[in-house]
Amino acid sequence: MTRENIQRLLAEVVEKLQKAHGDALVSVVLYGSAAVGDYDDSYSDINLLCVLRQVTPLELAAAEPVFKWWREKGNPSPLLLSRLELETSMDCFPIEFHDIKSQNKILFGEDVVSGLAVEYRYHRSQVEHELRAKQLRLRQKAAGVLSDQDLLRRLLGDSLSTFCVLFRHAIVLAGGNAPMDKRGVIARARDAFGIHTEPFDRLLDLREGKIKPRDLEPAPVFERYLREISVVIVAVDRLEK
């Protein structure tokens, strides 16, 4: 999807949300890769935060046709929160709110994100939890597809964005400046934690069409990929708690 098409789609969804919620709509925020120019049509989502004055079944009913239309366009449902929920949930979802604050574009209404503050202790705990959980999930899924090279390549490629996000947060927790682009994150993780970047670089080459699937043998890449993820997990575990 071109940038122009994304802009038209965003304008359309904002218009639909305004019609659905009227004065109850406080803000619509684009966040994630699409907000910072790192959108990949094959792997990325267009993520929206929609803030209302309150969220009750009435608001959900009003949102239903808009959310259905948005999902039919291939996007996840917007994150629907009340203003109070936004202000009181940062200890529960520190990764998500950190990303929303650092990668956003206000599409409509108030700037509800610039004042968000994420506490270090909650942030570190969730980053370690998510790294361990995603690694376990990756191993579980891989156990069912190891003999199928195409499926294993796809599994690795699909997981890469998630681990790049978590590596970026690990870098921030370690006191570094984390770039937004995936190659920059991997390079900075090498400097911060001593990982070997080769498996990540190969998967990025595959995602970006620089190599063909037949040029990447997934099993050895998978082995090295898991090993380097573990290096970052150990580093985050050793950070001040």
C-alpha positions as CSV (number, residue, x, y, z in Angstrom):
1,M,0.0,0.0,0.0
2,T,1.4,3.4,-1.0
3,R,1.8,6.3,1.4
4,E,-1.0,8.1,-0.5
5,N,-3.3,5.1,-0.1
6,I,-2.6,4.9,3.6
7,Q,-3.4,8.6,4.0
8,R,-6.7,8.2,2.2
9,L,-7.6,5.2,4.3
10,L,-6.7,7.1,7.5
11,A,-8.8,10.1,6.5
12,E,-11.7,7.7,5.8
13,V,-11.5,5.9,9.1
14,V,-11.3,9.2,11.0
15,E,-14.4,10.4,9.3
16,K,-16.3,7.2,10.1
17,L,-15.3,7.4,13.7
18,Q,-16.4,11.0,14.0
19,K,-19.8,10.1,12.5
20,A,-20.1,7.1,14.8
21,H,-19.2,8.8,18.1
22,G,-19.7,12.6,17.6
23,D,-18.7,14.7,20.6
24,A,-17.7,11.6,22.6
25,L,-14.7,11.1,20.4
26,V,-11.7,12.6,22.2
27,S,-8.8,11.6,20.0
28,V,-7.7,9.3,17.2
29,V,-4.0,8.4,17.2
30,L,-2.0,6.5,14.6
31,Y,0.9,4.6,16.2
32,G,3.5,2.0,15.3
33,S,5.5,1.6,12.1
34,A,3.0,3.4,9.9
35,A,3.4,6.5,12.0
36,V,7.2,6.7,11.5
37,G,7.5,5.6,7.9
38,D,8.6,2.0,8.6
39,Y,5.4,0.4,7.2
40,D,5.8,-2.9,5.3
41,D,2.7,-4.0,3.4
42,S,3.6,-7.7,3.8
43,Y,4.2,-7.7,7.5
44,S,3.0,-4.4,9.2
45,D,-0.4,-3.4,10.5
46,I,-2.0,0.1,10.7
47,N,-2.5,0.6,14.4
48,L,-5.0,3.1,15.8
49,L,-5.8,4.3,19.3
50,C,-9.3,5.7,19.7
51,V,-10.0,7.5,22.9
52,L,-13.6,8.2,23.9
53,R,-15.1,10.0,26.9
54,Q,-16.4,6.6,28.1
55,V,-16.6,3.1,26.8
56,T,-19.9,1.3,27.4
57,P,-21.9,-1.2,25.3
58,L,-23.5,1.8,23.6
59,E,-20.2,3.1,22.4
60,L,-19.2,-0.5,21.3
61,A,-22.4,-0.8,19.3
62,A,-21.7,2.5,17.6
63,A,-18.1,1.4,16.8
64,E,-19.1,-2.0,15.5
65,P,-19.6,-1.1,11.8
66,V,-16.5,1.0,11.7
67,F,-14.4,-1.7,13.3
68,K,-15.8,-4.3,10.9
69,W,-15.0,-2.2,7.9
70,W,-11.5,-1.5,9.2
71,R,-10.8,-5.2,9.8
72,E,-12.0,-6.0,6.3
73,K,-9.3,-3.7,5.1
74,G,-6.8,-6.0,6.7
75,N,-6.1,-4.1,9.9
76,P,-6.5,-5.0,13.6
77,S,-9.4,-3.3,15.4
78,P,-8.5,0.0,16.9
79,L,-7.5,0.1,20.6
80,L,-10.6,1.6,22.2
81,L,-10.1,3.3,25.5
82,S,-11.7,5.9,27.7
83,R,-9.6,8.9,28.8
84,L,-9.6,7.5,32.3
85,E,-8.4,4.1,31.2
86,L,-5.6,5.7,29.2
87,E,-4.4,7.7,32.2
88,T,-4.5,4.7,34.6
89,S,-3.3,1.7,32.6
90,M,0.4,2.5,32.0
91,D,1.6,0.2,34.7
92,C,-0.2,-2.7,33.0
93,F,0.8,-2.0,29.4
94,P,4.1,-0.2,29.6
95,I,5.5,-1.5,26.3
96,E,2.4,-0.5,24.4
97,F,2.2,2.9,25.9
98,H,5.9,3.6,25.5
99,D,5.5,2.8,21.8
100,I,2.4,4.9,21.4
101,K,4.2,7.8,23.0
102,S,7.3,7.4,20.9
103,Q,5.7,6.5,17.6
104,N,2.5,8.4,17.0
105,K,0.7,10.9,14.8
106,I,-2.5,12.6,16.1
107,L,-5.1,12.2,13.4
108,F,-8.0,13.8,15.2
109,G,-8.7,15.7,18.4
110,E,-6.5,16.1,21.5
111,D,-2.9,15.1,22.0
112,V,-3.6,12.5,24.7
113,V,-0.2,10.8,24.5
114,S,2.6,13.3,25.0
115,G,2.0,13.4,28.7
116,L,2.2,9.7,29.2
117,A,4.9,8.5,31.6
118,V,6.0,4.8,31.8
119,E,7.8,3.6,35.0
120,Y,11.1,1.7,34.5
121,R,10.2,-1.2,36.9
122,Y,7.0,-2.0,35.0
123,H,8.7,-1.5,31.7
124,R,11.6,-3.9,32.5
125,S,9.3,-6.5,33.9
126,Q,7.1,-6.6,30.8
127,V,10.0,-6.6,28.4
128,E,11.5,-9.7,30.0
129,H,8.1,-11.4,30.2
130,E,7.3,-10.7,26.6
131,L,10.8,-11.8,25.4
132,R,10.5,-15.1,27.3
133,A,6.9,-15.7,26.3
134,K,7.6,-14.9,22.6
135,Q,10.6,-17.2,22.5
136,L,8.7,-20.0,24.1
137,R,5.8,-19.5,21.6
138,L,8.3,-19.4,18.7
139,R,9.8,-22.8,19.8
140,Q,6.3,-24.3,20.2
141,K,5.3,-23.3,16.7
142,A,8.6,-24.3,15.2
143,A,8.3,-27.8,16.7
144,G,5.4,-28.3,14.3
145,V,7.0,-27.0,11.1
146,L,10.7,-27.9,11.3
147,S,10.5,-30.3,8.4
148,D,8.7,-27.8,6.2
149,Q,11.3,-25.2,5.1
150,D,8.7,-22.8,3.6
151,L,6.6,-22.7,6.8
152,L,9.7,-22.3,9.0
153,R,10.9,-19.4,6.9
154,R,7.5,-17.8,7.2
155,L,7.4,-18.4,10.9
156,L,10.8,-16.7,11.4
157,G,9.9,-13.8,9.1
158,D,6.6,-13.2,10.9
159,S,8.3,-13.2,14.3
160,L,11.1,-10.8,13.4
161,S,9.0,-7.6,13.9
162,T,8.0,-8.6,17.4
163,F,11.6,-9.3,18.5
164,C,12.8,-6.1,17.0
165,V,10.2,-4.2,19.0
166,L,11.3,-6.0,22.2
167,F,15.0,-5.5,21.4
168,R,14.4,-1.8,21.0
169,H,12.7,-1.7,24.4
170,A,15.6,-3.7,25.9
171,I,18.1,-1.1,24.5
172,V,16.0,1.7,26.0
173,L,16.0,0.0,29.4
174,A,19.8,-0.4,29.2
175,G,20.1,3.3,28.8
176,G,20.7,3.5,25.0
177,N,19.0,5.4,22.3
178,A,17.0,3.0,20.2
179,P,16.4,3.7,16.5
180,M,13.0,2.9,15.0
181,D,14.1,1.0,11.9
182,K,14.7,-2.7,12.3
183,R,18.2,-2.8,11.0
184,G,19.2,0.0,13.2
185,V,17.7,-1.8,16.2
186,I,19.6,-5.0,15.4
187,A,22.9,-3.1,15.0
188,R,22.3,-1.2,18.3
189,A,21.5,-4.5,20.1
190,R,24.8,-5.9,18.8
191,D,26.6,-2.9,20.5
192,A,24.5,-3.0,23.7
193,F,24.3,-6.8,24.3
194,G,27.0,-8.4,22.1
195,I,24.6,-10.4,19.9
196,H,25.6,-11.7,16.5
197,T,23.4,-10.0,13.9
198,E,23.7,-12.5,11.0
199,P,20.4,-14.4,11.5
200,F,18.5,-11.1,11.9
201,D,20.2,-9.6,8.9
202,R,19.4,-12.7,6.8
203,L,15.7,-12.6,7.7
204,L,15.6,-8.9,7.0
205,D,17.1,-9.5,3.6
206,L,14.4,-12.1,2.9
207,R,11.6,-9.8,4.1
208,E,13.0,-6.9,1.9
209,G,13.3,-9.1,-1.2
210,K,17.1,-8.9,-1.3
211,I,17.4,-12.7,-1.3
212,K,15.0,-15.3,-2.5
213,P,13.5,-17.9,-0.1
214,R,15.6,-20.7,-1.7
215,D,18.7,-18.7,-0.7
216,L,17.9,-19.0,3.0
217,E,18.1,-22.4,4.7
218,P,15.8,-21.8,7.7
219,A,17.0,-24.5,10.2
220,P,20.5,-23.1,10.9
221,V,19.1,-19.6,10.9
222,F,16.5,-20.7,13.4
223,E,19.2,-22.2,15.7
224,R,21.3,-19.0,15.7
225,Y,18.2,-16.8,16.0
226,L,17.1,-18.5,19.2
227,R,20.6,-18.3,20.6
228,E,20.8,-14.5,20.1
229,I,17.3,-13.9,21.5
230,S,18.5,-15.7,24.6
231,V,21.5,-13.4,24.9
232,V,19.1,-10.4,25.1
233,I,16.8,-12.1,27.6
234,V,19.7,-12.8,29.9
235,A,20.8,-9.1,29.6
236,V,17.4,-7.8,30.5
237,D,17.1,-10.2,33.4
238,R,20.3,-8.7,34.8
239,L,19.2,-5.1,34.6
240,E,18.4,-3.4,37.9
241,K,15.0,-4.5,39.2
